[in-house]
Amino acid sequence: MKMMEWERKKCCADCKTSKTPLWRGGPAGPKTLCNACGIRYRKRRACTKKREDVHVVKKQRKMLGEEEQAAVCLMALSCASVFA
């Protein structure tokens, strides 16, 4: 009996609908979003993650450039000490 009451009161955390073919997980936990809001939430989260990945790749490229510059400086210093 309590399960039926809970199912009747259940509504989407985003759009407040109570009828959906499937309940999906969201930021508030499992089965808190209706099907449509759950799909939108997952797409937004995927886009955000892709942006973060692009930022990390750009940062890694910059670090490689710094390492290359350090290697060139070390080679120049070692050549200078050999010929001096």
N, CA and C of each residue as an Amber inpcrd file, in Angstrom:
protein
   252
   0.8170000  -1.1930000   0.0000000   0.0000000   0.0000000   0.0000000
   0.8650000   1.2630000   0.0000000   1.9130000   1.2600000   0.7950000
   2.7900000   2.4300000   0.8480000   3.4940000   2.6500000  -0.4850000
   3.8220000   1.5830000  -1.1900000   4.4950000   1.7060000  -2.4770000
   3.5920000   2.4410000  -3.4740000   2.3090000   2.1530000  -3.4550000
   1.3830000   2.8270000  -4.3660000   1.2840000   4.3160000  -4.0390000
   1.2830000   4.6640000  -2.7690000   1.2420000   6.0740000  -2.3730000
   2.4980000   6.7920000  -2.8470000   3.6380000   6.1340000  -2.6950000
   4.9090000   6.7410000  -3.1060000   4.9260000   6.9520000  -4.6180000
   4.4700000   5.9460000  -5.3730000   4.4400000   6.0640000  -6.8290000
   3.4960000   7.1900000  -7.2630000   2.3980000   7.3900000  -6.5710000
   1.4410000   8.4220000  -6.9140000   2.0210000   9.8180000  -6.6680000
   2.8150000   9.9820000  -5.6330000   3.3680000  11.2870000  -5.2670000
   4.6560000  11.6060000  -6.0260000   5.2260000  10.6270000  -6.6820000
   6.5020000  10.8100000  -7.3600000   6.3530000  11.7850000  -8.5320000
   7.2740000  12.7630000  -8.6120000   7.2600000  13.6940000  -9.7380000
   8.6980000  14.0480000 -10.1130000   8.8610000  14.5030000 -11.3370000
  10.1750000  14.8590000 -11.8690000  10.7470000  16.0460000 -11.0880000
  12.0140000  15.9750000 -10.7570000  12.6620000  17.0460000 -10.0010000
  12.8240000  18.3180000 -10.8390000  12.7620000  18.1910000 -12.1680000
  12.9620000  19.3460000 -13.0400000  11.6420000  19.9490000 -13.5250000
  10.8110000  19.1500000 -14.1900000   9.5750000  19.6860000 -14.7840000
   8.3230000  19.3730000 -13.9700000   8.4530000  18.6040000 -12.9260000
   7.3530000  18.2740000 -11.9950000   6.2680000  17.3780000 -12.5830000
   6.5190000  16.7250000 -13.7100000   5.5300000  15.8030000 -14.2560000
   5.5060000  14.5280000 -13.4210000   4.3660000  13.8440000 -13.4330000
   4.2720000  12.6040000 -12.6610000   4.0940000  11.3870000 -13.5630000
   3.9360000  11.6110000 -14.8780000   3.7620000  10.5020000 -15.8130000
   4.9250000  10.4750000 -16.7890000   5.5800000   9.3260000 -16.8730000
   6.6920000   9.1410000 -17.7910000   6.8660000   7.6520000 -18.0500000
   7.3290000   7.2680000 -19.2320000   7.5440000   5.8430000 -19.4880000
   8.7520000   5.2850000 -18.7270000   9.6690000   6.1770000 -18.3290000
  10.8790000   5.7130000 -17.6580000  11.4180000   6.8100000 -16.7510000
  11.7870000   6.4530000 -15.5470000  12.4140000   7.4000000 -14.6200000
  13.9160000   7.2680000 -14.7600000  14.5930000   8.3850000 -14.8610000
  16.0510000   8.3900000 -15.0390000  16.7340000   9.0960000 -13.8790000
  18.0190000   8.7940000 -13.7300000  18.8100000   9.4190000 -12.6770000
  19.2310000  10.8260000 -13.0510000  19.4010000  11.6530000 -12.0480000
  19.8350000  13.0260000 -12.2710000  20.6980000  13.4910000 -11.1180000
  20.8870000  14.7970000 -10.9720000  21.7460000  15.3140000  -9.9080000
  21.1920000  15.0470000  -8.5120000  19.8780000  14.8340000  -8.4070000
  19.2700000  14.5750000  -7.1000000  19.2800000  13.0900000  -6.7410000
  19.7650000  12.2420000  -7.6400000  19.8490000  10.8170000  -7.3470000
  19.1610000   9.9690000  -8.4010000  19.1130000   8.6490000  -8.1700000
  18.5040000   7.7530000  -9.1540000  16.9840000   7.9250000  -9.2050000
  16.4470000   7.7940000 -10.4000000  15.0020000   7.8560000 -10.6430000
  14.3560000   9.1410000 -10.1230000  15.0030000  10.2780000 -10.3520000
  14.4400000  11.5600000  -9.9160000  14.0060000  12.4350000 -11.0860000
  14.3650000  12.0450000 -12.3160000  13.9860000  12.8230000 -13.4960000
  13.1120000  11.9870000 -14.4190000  12.1730000  12.6490000 -15.1060000
  11.3730000  11.9490000 -16.1110000  12.2890000  11.6060000 -17.2910000
  11.7730000  10.8440000 -18.2290000  12.5760000  10.3950000 -19.3610000
  13.1730000  11.5750000 -20.1330000  12.3570000  12.5650000 -20.4830000
  12.8290000  13.7030000 -21.2870000  13.8830000  14.5230000 -20.5430000
  13.6180000  14.8450000 -19.2870000  14.5740000  15.6440000 -18.5070000
  15.8600000  14.8620000 -18.2520000  15.7380000  13.5550000 -18.0640000
  16.9210000  12.7210000 -17.8510000  17.8250000  12.7000000 -19.0650000
  17.2220000  12.6370000 -20.2540000  18.0130000  12.6590000 -21.4920000
  18.6970000  14.0140000 -21.6490000  17.9590000  15.1050000 -21.4010000
  18.5600000  16.4470000 -21.4850000  19.7100000  16.5990000 -20.4970000
  19.5110000  16.1080000 -19.2760000  20.5520000  16.2020000 -18.2500000
  21.7990000  15.4480000 -18.6900000  21.6280000  14.2560000 -19.2280000
  22.7780000  13.4550000 -19.6540000  23.5260000  14.1280000 -20.7940000
  22.7870000  14.7310000 -21.7450000  23.4350000  15.4260000 -22.8670000
  24.2390000  16.6240000 -22.3790000  23.6650000  17.4100000 -21.4710000
  24.3890000  18.5760000 -20.9280000  25.6490000  18.1360000 -20.2130000
  25.5480000  17.0540000 -19.4480000  26.7040000  16.5680000 -18.6980000
  27.7920000  16.0890000 -19.6480000  27.4100000  15.4400000 -20.7510000
  28.3820000  14.9600000 -21.7300000  29.0860000  16.1350000 -22.4030000
  28.3520000  17.1970000 -22.7370000  28.9570000  18.3790000 -23.3710000
  29.9390000  19.0540000 -22.4260000  29.5810000  19.1500000 -21.1700000
  30.4610000  19.7670000 -20.1800000  31.7410000  18.9610000 -20.0460000
  31.6160000  17.6510000 -20.0360000  32.7900000  16.7920000 -19.8930000
  33.7090000  16.9340000 -21.1050000  33.1320000  17.0380000 -22.3150000
  33.9490000  17.2080000 -23.5150000  34.7370000  18.5080000 -23.4480000
  34.1030000  19.5830000 -22.9710000  34.8080000  20.8670000 -22.8450000
  35.9760000  20.7530000 -21.8810000  35.7760000  20.0330000 -20.7770000
  36.8550000  19.8550000 -19.8090000  38.0000000  19.0670000 -20.4280000
  37.6790000  18.0370000 -21.2400000  38.7050000  17.2370000 -21.8930000
  39.5200000  18.0850000 -22.8640000  38.8720000  18.9690000 -23.6140000
  39.5690000  19.8510000 -24.5540000  40.5090000  20.7650000 -23.7850000
  40.0660000  21.2860000 -22.6490000  40.8990000  22.1610000 -21.8310000
  42.1480000  21.4220000 -21.3560000  42.0150000  20.1670000 -20.9560000
  43.1540000  19.3760000 -20.4800000  44.1390000  19.1400000 -21.6110000
  43.6520000  18.8360000 -22.8180000  44.5340000  18.5930000 -23.9600000
  45.3260000  19.8510000 -24.2860000  44.6640000  21.0150000 -24.3020000
  45.3690000  22.2660000 -24.5820000  46.4370000  22.5300000 -23.5330000
  46.1380000  22.2370000 -22.2850000  47.0990000  22.4480000 -21.2120000
  48.2980000  21.5170000 -21.3900000  48.0580000  20.2660000 -21.7960000
  49.1490000  19.3200000 -22.0020000  50.0490000  19.7850000 -23.1440000
  49.4520000  20.3030000 -24.2170000  50.2540000  20.7940000 -25.3390000
  51.1520000  21.9440000 -24.8910000  50.6230000  22.8270000 -24.0810000
  51.3990000  23.9540000 -23.5850000  52.5660000  23.4460000 -22.7380000
  52.3160000  22.4450000 -21.9210000  53.3720000  21.9070000 -21.0720000
  54.4630000  21.2520000 -21.9110000  54.0920000  20.5900000 -22.9970000
  55.0990000  19.9860000 -23.8540000  55.9900000  21.0640000 -24.4560000
  55.4270000  22.1890000 -24.8180000  56.2120000  23.2850000 -25.3540000
  57.2170000  23.7970000 -24.3320000  56.8110000  23.8790000 -23.0790000
  57.7150000  24.3240000 -22.0220000  58.8470000  23.3210000 -21.8230000
  58.5280000  22.0310000 -21.9060000  59.5610000  21.0030000 -21.7590000
  60.5580000  21.0760000 -22.9130000  60.0430000  21.3060000 -24.1200000
  60.9320000  21.4330000 -25.2740000  61.8500000  22.6360000 -25.1150000
  61.3130000  23.7510000 -24.6190000  62.1390000  24.9360000 -24.4000000
  63.2150000  24.6520000 -23.3620000  62.8710000  23.9400000 -22.3230000
  63.8500000  23.6030000 -21.2950000  64.9460000  22.7170000 -21.8730000
  64.5660000  21.7750000 -22.7340000  65.5570000  20.8910000 -23.3490000
  66.5080000  21.6840000 -24.2430000  65.9720000  22.6340000 -24.9990000
  66.8130000  23.4650000 -25.8670000  67.7790000  24.2940000 -25.0290000
  67.2980000  24.8660000 -23.9260000  68.1710000  25.6550000 -23.0500000
  69.2850000  24.7960000 -22.4670000  68.9530000  23.5950000 -22.0350000
  69.9780000  22.7030000 -21.4790000  71.0120000  22.3260000 -22.5290000
  70.5470000  22.0710000 -23.7610000  71.4940000  21.7360000 -24.8280000
  72.4040000  22.9230000 -25.1240000  71.8400000  24.1230000 -25.1250000
  72.6410000  25.3180000 -25.3870000  73.6740000  25.5220000 -24.2890000
  73.2690000  25.3130000 -23.0460000  74.2100000  25.4620000 -21.9360000
  75.3260000  24.4320000 -22.0050000  74.9760000  23.1890000 -22.3600000
  76.0080000  22.1560000 -22.4200000  76.9670000  22.4180000 -23.5770000
  76.4640000  22.9250000 -24.7060000  77.3370000  23.2610000 -25.8290000
  78.2590000  24.4180000 -25.4550000  77.7460000  25.3850000 -24.7350000
  78.5490000  26.5340000 -24.3310000  79.6500000  26.1040000 -23.3810000
  79.3630000  25.1640000 -22.4940000  80.3910000  24.7360000 -21.5420000
  81.4610000  23.8920000 -22.2280000  81.1230000  23.1870000 -23.3010000
  82.1000000  22.3710000 -24.0290000  83.0390000  23.2640000 -24.8250000
  82.5110000  24.2960000 -25.4580000  83.3230000  25.1620000 -26.3010000
  83.9870000  26.3030000 -25.5380000  83.6610000  26.5010000 -24.2950000
  84.2310000  27.6150000 -23.5500000  85.5710000  27.2780000 -22.9620000
